[in-house]
Amino acid sequence: MRYSPPQRNTPPPAASPMVDRERAQTFAQALRIVLQRQNYYVPLTGTYLLPQLYERVRAVDGQGIHINTLRAYLRGDTLPSDGKVRLLADALGVPRGMLLYAAGYLTAEDLPHYPGPYATLENIEADMREVEALPLMPETKARILRDLRSSARILTLLAAERAQVGYATEPHERERLVESLIELWETPAPPPPPFTSSEEAREAMRPTGAPAAQRQGQPRPTTPPPAPARAEAGANPPQKVRSTAR
């Protein structure tokens, strides 16, 4: 499959760091499950075959995704762009919609507007022009156009970078997407990648008093540590030391 730059590039709305963090963690879990299914995860050592994954991705776009970036995706430290999500889906041979949904670029609210069989962006845009010309009530026209715009946005997310002209959705694509999502979230995810030797070495060189990075498998702190407790009311105050100097 040849890749070409997307013709339409509508940036997603900005999300808060906390939302991005949650999306990154959810995508990381989904990606680890997919890699486990495709034997890129070695349970005996708890490692992922990232060099092989890099080569598989590079075979699709000619560039690949750096191994450190792949590791950050698997740990939930970084949320990939929608383009990188599509690239990973194509390289792994899984539905684009499944990984786009796992990364939060598609949501449950999008499923009712998921394009039907053989839908193309050209057909949807033609439908919008036809609706604009129909003598409909303003409220009815606005609702239909809103639904069509949602379908066009979804199709743009699904079809970007595809070299084929007139890309269309497949029959029962939405039904298969829902089934794949159910199967995905019913599968236990393997743990994130362990720290590498270089990461351990950097951790050991941290200055004294610097916060240590959380080891894999341990929860990251989500709240600051509690402040030192104040003296309770009624407690005896510290006694002054009487000077012996005369």
C-alpha positions as CSV (number, residue, x, y, z in Angstrom):
1,M,0.0,0.0,0.0
2,R,1.4,3.4,-1.0
3,Y,1.1,6.3,1.3
4,S,0.5,9.9,0.3
5,P,-0.1,13.0,2.4
6,P,-3.7,13.5,3.4
7,Q,-5.6,16.0,1.4
8,R,-7.7,17.2,4.3
9,N,-6.1,18.0,7.6
10,T,-8.5,19.2,10.2
11,P,-6.8,19.3,13.6
12,P,-8.7,17.7,16.4
13,P,-9.9,19.9,19.2
14,A,-7.4,20.5,22.0
15,A,-7.8,18.3,25.0
16,S,-6.6,18.7,28.5
17,P,-3.3,17.0,29.6
18,M,-5.3,14.7,31.9
19,V,-7.7,13.6,29.0
20,D,-4.7,13.0,26.7
21,R,-3.0,11.0,29.5
22,E,-6.2,8.8,29.9
23,R,-6.4,8.3,26.1
24,A,-2.7,7.4,25.9
25,Q,-3.2,4.8,28.6
26,T,-6.2,3.3,26.9
27,F,-4.4,3.2,23.5
28,A,-1.4,1.6,25.1
29,Q,-3.5,-1.2,26.6
30,A,-5.1,-1.8,23.2
31,L,-1.8,-1.8,21.3
32,R,-0.3,-4.3,23.8
33,I,-3.2,-6.6,23.3
34,V,-2.8,-6.5,19.5
35,L,0.9,-7.1,19.7
36,Q,0.4,-10.0,22.1
37,R,-2.1,-11.6,19.6
38,Q,0.5,-11.2,16.8
39,N,3.4,-12.7,18.8
40,Y,5.3,-9.5,19.3
41,Y,5.2,-10.0,23.1
42,V,7.4,-12.6,24.8
43,P,5.7,-13.7,28.0
44,L,8.8,-15.5,29.3
45,T,10.9,-12.3,29.4
46,G,8.1,-9.7,29.5
47,T,9.6,-7.9,26.5
48,Y,8.2,-6.7,23.1
49,L,9.9,-7.4,19.8
50,L,10.1,-3.7,18.9
51,P,12.9,-3.9,16.3
52,Q,10.7,-6.4,14.3
53,L,7.7,-4.1,14.8
54,Y,9.7,-1.1,13.6
55,E,10.7,-3.0,10.4
56,R,7.1,-4.0,9.8
57,V,5.9,-0.4,10.1
58,R,8.8,0.8,7.9
59,A,7.7,-1.6,5.2
60,V,4.4,0.4,5.0
61,D,5.5,4.0,4.9
62,G,9.3,3.7,4.2
63,Q,10.2,5.5,7.5
64,G,8.8,3.5,10.4
65,I,8.3,4.7,14.0
66,H,11.4,5.0,16.3
67,I,11.7,2.2,18.8
68,N,11.7,4.6,21.7
69,T,8.5,6.2,20.4
70,L,6.9,2.7,20.1
71,R,8.0,2.0,23.7
72,A,6.4,5.3,24.8
73,Y,3.1,4.3,23.1
74,L,3.1,0.9,24.8
75,R,3.7,2.5,28.2
76,G,1.0,5.1,27.7
77,D,3.5,8.0,28.1
78,T,2.7,9.4,24.6
79,L,-0.5,9.6,22.6
80,P,0.2,9.0,18.9
81,S,-1.3,11.3,16.3
82,D,-4.2,10.0,14.3
83,G,-1.8,9.5,11.4
84,K,0.5,7.3,13.5
85,V,-2.5,5.3,14.7
86,R,-3.6,4.6,11.1
87,L,0.0,3.7,10.2
88,L,0.2,1.2,13.1
89,A,-3.2,-0.3,12.2
90,D,-2.2,-0.8,8.5
91,A,1.2,-2.3,9.5
92,L,-0.5,-4.7,12.0
93,G,-3.4,-5.5,9.6
94,V,-6.1,-4.5,12.0
95,P,-9.1,-2.2,11.3
96,R,-8.2,1.5,11.4
97,G,-11.4,2.3,13.2
98,M,-10.5,-0.1,16.1
99,L,-7.2,1.7,17.0
100,L,-8.7,5.1,16.2
101,Y,-11.4,4.4,18.7
102,A,-8.9,3.1,21.3
103,A,-6.9,6.3,20.9
104,G,-10.0,8.5,21.3
105,Y,-10.1,9.9,17.8
106,L,-13.4,8.1,17.4
107,T,-15.9,7.9,20.3
108,A,-19.1,6.1,21.1
109,E,-21.0,9.1,19.9
110,D,-19.6,8.6,16.4
111,L,-20.8,5.0,16.0
112,P,-24.4,6.0,15.0
113,H,-22.9,8.2,12.2
114,Y,-20.4,5.6,11.0
115,P,-20.6,5.6,7.2
116,G,-22.6,2.8,5.7
117,P,-21.5,0.2,3.1
118,Y,-19.6,1.5,0.1
119,A,-19.7,5.1,1.4
120,T,-17.2,7.5,-0.1
121,L,-16.3,11.0,0.8
122,E,-17.4,12.2,-2.6
123,N,-20.9,10.6,-2.2
124,I,-21.4,12.1,1.2
125,E,-20.4,15.6,0.0
126,A,-22.8,15.1,-2.9
127,D,-25.6,14.2,-0.4
128,M,-24.9,17.3,1.5
129,R,-25.3,19.5,-1.6
130,E,-28.5,17.7,-2.4
131,V,-29.9,18.3,1.1
132,E,-28.9,22.0,0.9
133,A,-31.1,22.3,-2.3
134,L,-34.1,20.5,-0.9
135,P,-37.1,22.5,0.4
136,L,-36.9,21.2,4.0
137,M,-37.7,22.8,7.3
138,P,-34.6,24.6,8.7
139,E,-34.4,22.3,11.7
140,T,-34.7,19.1,9.7
141,K,-32.1,20.3,7.2
142,A,-29.7,21.3,10.0
143,R,-30.1,17.9,11.6
144,I,-29.5,15.9,8.4
145,L,-26.5,18.1,7.5
146,R,-25.0,17.6,11.0
147,D,-25.3,13.9,10.7
148,L,-23.7,13.9,7.2
149,R,-20.8,16.1,8.4
150,S,-20.2,13.6,11.2
151,S,-20.1,10.8,8.7
152,A,-17.7,12.8,6.5
153,R,-15.4,13.5,9.4
154,I,-15.3,9.8,10.3
155,L,-14.6,8.8,6.7
156,T,-11.8,11.4,6.5
157,L,-10.2,9.9,9.6
158,L,-10.5,6.4,8.1
159,A,-9.4,7.2,4.6
160,A,-6.5,9.6,5.1
161,E,-3.1,8.7,3.6
162,R,-4.8,6.0,1.4
163,A,-3.5,6.2,-2.1
164,Q,-6.5,4.6,-3.7
165,V,-8.9,7.0,-5.4
166,G,-12.5,6.8,-4.3
167,Y,-11.9,4.8,-1.1
168,A,-15.1,3.3,0.2
169,T,-16.2,1.6,3.4
170,E,-16.7,-2.2,3.3
171,P,-20.0,-4.0,3.9
172,H,-20.8,-4.5,7.6
173,E,-17.7,-2.5,8.5
174,R,-19.4,-0.8,11.5
175,E,-20.7,-4.2,12.8
176,R,-17.3,-5.7,12.6
177,L,-15.8,-2.7,14.3
178,V,-18.1,-3.1,17.3
179,E,-17.4,-6.8,17.5
180,S,-13.6,-6.2,17.4
181,L,-13.9,-3.6,20.1
182,I,-15.8,-5.9,22.4
183,E,-13.3,-8.7,21.8
184,L,-10.4,-6.3,22.4
185,W,-11.6,-5.1,25.8
186,E,-12.5,-8.6,26.9
187,T,-8.8,-9.6,26.5
188,P,-6.4,-9.0,29.4
189,A,-3.5,-6.8,28.4
190,P,0.1,-7.8,29.0
191,P,2.2,-5.4,31.1
192,P,4.0,-2.4,29.7
193,P,7.6,-2.8,28.5
194,P,10.2,-2.9,31.3
195,F,12.9,-0.3,31.7
196,T,15.9,-0.7,29.4
197,S,19.4,-0.8,30.7
198,S,20.1,2.8,29.5
199,E,16.9,4.0,31.2
200,E,18.0,2.2,34.4
201,A,21.4,3.9,34.1
202,R,19.9,7.3,33.7
203,E,17.7,6.6,36.7
204,A,20.8,5.8,38.8
205,M,22.4,9.1,37.8
206,R,19.5,11.2,39.1
207,P,20.7,13.7,41.7
208,T,20.0,13.0,45.3
209,G,16.5,14.1,46.3
210,A,15.1,13.9,42.7
211,P,11.9,11.9,42.5
212,A,12.6,8.4,41.3
213,A,10.7,7.2,38.3
214,Q,8.1,4.6,38.9
215,R,9.1,1.1,38.0
216,Q,6.9,-0.8,35.5
217,G,4.0,-2.5,37.1
218,Q,3.8,0.1,39.9
219,P,1.1,2.7,39.8
220,R,2.2,6.3,39.1
221,P,1.3,8.8,41.7
222,T,-1.8,10.8,40.7
223,T,-1.9,13.0,43.8
224,P,0.9,14.9,45.6
225,P,2.2,13.3,48.8
226,P,0.4,14.5,52.0
227,A,1.8,17.5,53.8
228,P,3.5,17.0,57.1
229,A,0.8,16.7,59.9
230,R,0.4,19.8,62.1
231,A,0.6,19.5,65.9
232,E,-2.8,18.6,67.3
233,A,-4.6,21.2,69.4
234,G,-3.7,20.9,73.0
235,A,-0.4,19.2,72.4
236,N,2.5,20.3,74.6
237,P,4.6,22.9,72.8
238,P,8.4,22.2,72.6
239,Q,10.2,23.2,75.8
240,K,12.8,25.9,75.5
241,V,16.3,24.9,76.5
242,R,17.4,27.0,79.4
243,S,20.8,28.5,78.8
244,T,23.6,27.7,81.3
245,A,25.7,30.6,80.3
246,R,26.1,33.3,82.9
